[in-house]
Amino acid sequence: MEAKIIDVSGKEVGQVALPEGIFGHKPSRRFLHEYVTVYLANQRQYGAHTKSRTEVSGGGKKPWKQKHTGRARAGSIRSGLWRHGAIIHGPRSGYGSHLDFPRQKARLALAQALSARAQDGGLICVKELVLKEAKTKLMAGMLVKLGAEGRTLIVLDAPSPALKRASKNIPSVALVLAADVNAYEVLKCKKLIITQPALEKLGARWN
């Protein structure tokens, strides 16, 4: 599979071979849905927290003796059955806040997401992204020339303070390094812009 390489003005300057192991997969909606579900679940913050018997203040003394009182047995006034006691089966911060997803499956999900973008025409390969000045107007003009409309993800090989500053005021544009890109970010965008050095660095992740 090959893709054309363009410059910042939108002119074709060459061709590049897309690695078959990354861009040659057949996307599975069920598999990608599983990845996105786990990814979003791990991004949530579970702040609600109720106290268990060990966390409620008081209740260290047995309220009455075990037998011969005519009342039911009780070991603490902070039992979940008592008023002002613990909460039974209440929400706990941190509980269930992380779901495991094997690294190999996450890498396969990324490959399928990249393949989906390459197959639907959302992949744009650029030789390099350079701005004369870190200005939003220049960044917006460059995106128009590249044909990047709507939500756009730009994959770079190294951090670029100028591009980061220029795209800061464009809500539909996000920047990410090739070493950090994941399947959710790729699926979320409509256009995926990747520089040629970033493409080579991305291929190194599969070696």
N, C-alpha and C positions, 0 to 999 in steps of 0.2 A: 504494500500500500504506500502510495506517495502523495505528498501534499505540496502545494506551491508555497514558496516563501516570498513575502512581500516586504517592502520597506515602509517607513512611516508615512509615506505619501500615498500608499496603496498600490504601487507599481510592482509587478512581479519581477523578481530578481533571480529566481532559481527554483529548484525542486529539492525536496528532502524526503528520504525514505523513512516512513514511520515504522518503528519496531513492531513486528508482528505479535510479539509476546505482550505488548501493552495495548495496541490499537486494533488487534485482530480478533477480539472476543465478540461473542454474541451476547448482548446484554440480557439478563434475566430479571424481569420486573419483580418477581417474588424474592429473589436473593437481594436485590438492591433495596427493596422495601424493608427487609430484615435488618440490613446494615443501617439504614436511615433511622429506623425505630430505636435501635440500640444507641446510636450516636446522639440522638436528641434526648433520650432518657438520661444519658450521662452528662448532658449539658445543664440539666435542671438542678436547681438548688432546693434541697428539702429543708426548709427552715422551721416547719411546725414541729414542736417537741413537747410531749407530755411526760410527766414524772412517774417513775415506777415506785414501788414500795421502798426501794433503797434510797431514793432521792427526795421523798417527801419528808419534811421536817417533823421530828417527834416519832412516837410509836415504838420506842425502844422497850418499854415495859409491857409485860403481859397484863391486860386489863383486869382479869380475874383468874382465879385458879381453874385448872382444867376440869375438875369434876365436882359434883355435889353442890352445884349452885342453881340447877334448874334451867340454866341458860345454855345456849349453843357455845361450843368451844370457840375461843378467839385468841389469837396470838399477838395481834397488834391493832391499835386503833387507826392505823393508817392503811388497813387492808382496802382493796379496791371495792369491797362491799360496803364500806363505811363512808359516811359523810366526811368530807375533807380528806378522804383517803386518796390512794393512788388511782390512776386511770388505767383501766383494763383494755389492752389491745389498742391503745391510742397511737397517734403518729409519732415516729421517733426520727429525729434528724440524723442523717447519715445512713439510716437503714434502707437498703434497696436503692441507694443513690448511684451505684456503679454496677453495670452489667458487663460481663466479660464478652469479648469478641475476639476470636483468635487472630493473630497477626497475619497469618497467611490468607485468611478469609477477607480481612480488611484490604490487603494488597490486591486480591482478586476483585473486590468491589471497586477499587480505584481503577483497575484496568478495564472493567466493564463500563464504568462511567466515562472514561476517556474514549473508549470505543464508541459509545453512544453519541458523544459529541462529534467525533470524526465522521460518523455515518449520517448524522442529521445536518451536516454542513455548518455546525457551530464552532468548529475548530479553525483558528486563524494563526498561522505560523509567521512570525515576524523575525527578520534578520537581527534587529536590535531595536530597543526602545530608548531614544535619547531626546531630551527636551533642551532647547536653548536656555529657557528659564523655567523655574518651578512655578508656573502660573496655571490656574484652572482653565483659562480660556484656551491656552495652547494644548492642554490635555484633551479638552472637549473637541477641539478641532481635529486632533490626531485620531480620536476614536471615530469621528465621522468619516474620515478618509479611509480608515481600516474597515469600515462597515460594521462596527460594533454598536448595535442598538440594543437598548434594554439592559438587563442585568448582565454585567460583564466581569469576568474573573481574569486577571492578568497574572501569569506565572513567570517569575523571574528566577535567574540563577543565583543572584546575590542581591542584598538590600540596596535600594535606590532612594535616598532621602528626597531627591528632586521629584521623582514620580509619586512618592508617598504624599508629599506636600501638595503637589498639583492635583491629585485625585481626592484629596481630603474632603473637598466640598461637593463631590459628585456622589450622591448616595448610592447610585446603581453600580459603582465600580469598586472592586475589592482587589487588593494585591496580596499575593502569597508566594512563598519560595517553593521551588521544585521539591526541596527536601521535606516540606511540611504540608503539601497539598493533600487533601483527602477526597474521598468519593462524594461526600455530602456537598462540599463546596462546588465540585464540578457539576453535579446534578442540578444544583440550585441556579447556576448561571445559564443565560441564554447563549452567550458568546464566550468562548474560551480563547484568550490570546496568550500564546506561549512563544517566548523568544527561542532562537535556535540554540544558544548556550544552555537555556533551561531545559530544552528537549533532550539534549545530550546528558545533562545532569539527571533528568528523570529516568532515562534509560539505564543509568548507572545503578539505580535503586533495584533493578531487576537482575543485576549481574552478581 
